[in-house]
Amino acid sequence: MIDAENNNSSAEGSETEEVLIERARGALSNCNWVIGECAARWTEKYARGRTDGDFGAQIGLSADQIFQRRRVWESFHDVRDEYSALKWSHFYVALNWDDSAECLGWAVENDATVAEMRAWRRSVHGEDLTTDADPCLRA
């Protein structure tokens, strides 16, 4: 999340490219959570037969983009704080995994990227890491 304390200006000379990229990633991750929450609440209260596509059209996103964000929110909002070091994309990747809690926990403990979390899961499941993952199973 962006806060005033971390909002350094480049004029101060302390703002590196890495800092800017991390701030942008954090903002994007937070944005996805907010959109998911809003989409879930809109669906519960106001949809009345309308779809994720209808909600998306009102905010400039596709039905698939809304569906993804809403599903992640519905699946993980209650445990999100347990994995606060992770980005939204970690949760999205783990959305359909029956062992998502274990994988997310491992990712937190090891400060793992999404790619590292996927590879770890593949290794735990005995997959050959020297071959590409089956794209149908990547989730």
N, C-alpha and C positions, 0 to 999 in steps of 0.2 A: 504494500500500500504506500501511497505517497503521503508524506507529511511535511510540515513546514521545516522541521529540523534537517531533513535529507534533501531539501530543495535547494541545493547549492547552485549558484550561477557560474557560468564559465568564466566570468570576469574575475572570480575569486581564484581561479586557477586550480581548484581542487576537484573539479568535475572531470573525471576520466571517461573515456569511451565505455569502459566496462561498467562504470557507475550508471551511465545513461541507459545502457542496454538492460541492466538489471532493474532499473526503475521502470522502464517500459514493459518489461516482462511481468513485473509485479502488478502493474496497472492493468495489463491485459488479462492476467489471471483473475484479478479481483473483478474486472468487468464481466467476465464469463460467469462468475458466481452470481453477480447481481442480476444479469439477464436471466439466468436459470431460475432464480428465485421469483423474479417478476413474472416470468412465463408460467411457472407452476401456480402462482397465486391467481393470475389472470384466468388460467384454465379452470381453476376451482370456482372462481366467483363470477366470471363474466363471459366465458366462451360460448355457452349456450349453442352448441353445435358447430361453433367455429373451430378452426384448426390452428396448429402451430404456424402454418403458412399465413393465416390471417393475422396472427400476432406479429409475425416476422415482417409482414408488409407494412405494418404500422411503425416499425422501428428500423427498417432497412436491412433486414437479414432474411435469409432463405428459411423455408420450413425445416430443412435438415439442420441448419445452424441452431435454430430455436429448439428443435427436438433434442439435439445433443446436450445443449446447456440445461434444458429442463430435466432431462434424465439424470445428468450428473448431480444436479441440485437435489432431486428427489431421492437419489440413492445414497448420497454422501453428506448432505448438509448437517446431519446430526452428529457426524463423527469428524467433520472437517478439521476442527480445532486440535484433534489428536494427532493430525499430520500437518500442522501449520507450516512446516518447512517446505512442503511440496507445492508444486504449481498445479493449476487446474488440469493441465494435460496429463499429469500422472493419474488423476481420478478418471479422466475420460478413457484412457487406455485400459484401466482396470475395471471399467464399468460392467463388463460381462464375465469377469473372472469369478469363479466360485471361491478362489483363494485371495481375493482382493485385499482383505485386511492384512494377511501375512505379507503380501507383496508390497503394499504401501508402508507397512511397518519396517520392512527391510530397507526400503528406499530412504526412509527417514534416518534410520540408524547409520546408513552408509552414505548419506548425502548424494544419492544416486540420481542420475539423469533418467529420463523416460527410457532411453535406449538401454541403459544399464539395468534398469528394473525389468524390462522385457527379457534381456539376455539371462538375467538371474533366474527368472521364472522358467525360461526354457531349460536351463541347466537343471533346476530342481525337478522338472518333469522328465528329465532324461533325454532331452532332444539333443541332436548333434549341432553344436554351435558353429561348426565349420561350414554348414549349409545355410542357405537363406530360410527364414521362417516361412511356413505356409501362409500366404497372404490371407487366406480364408480364416486362419486361426489367430491372426495378429491382434484383433480387437483392440 
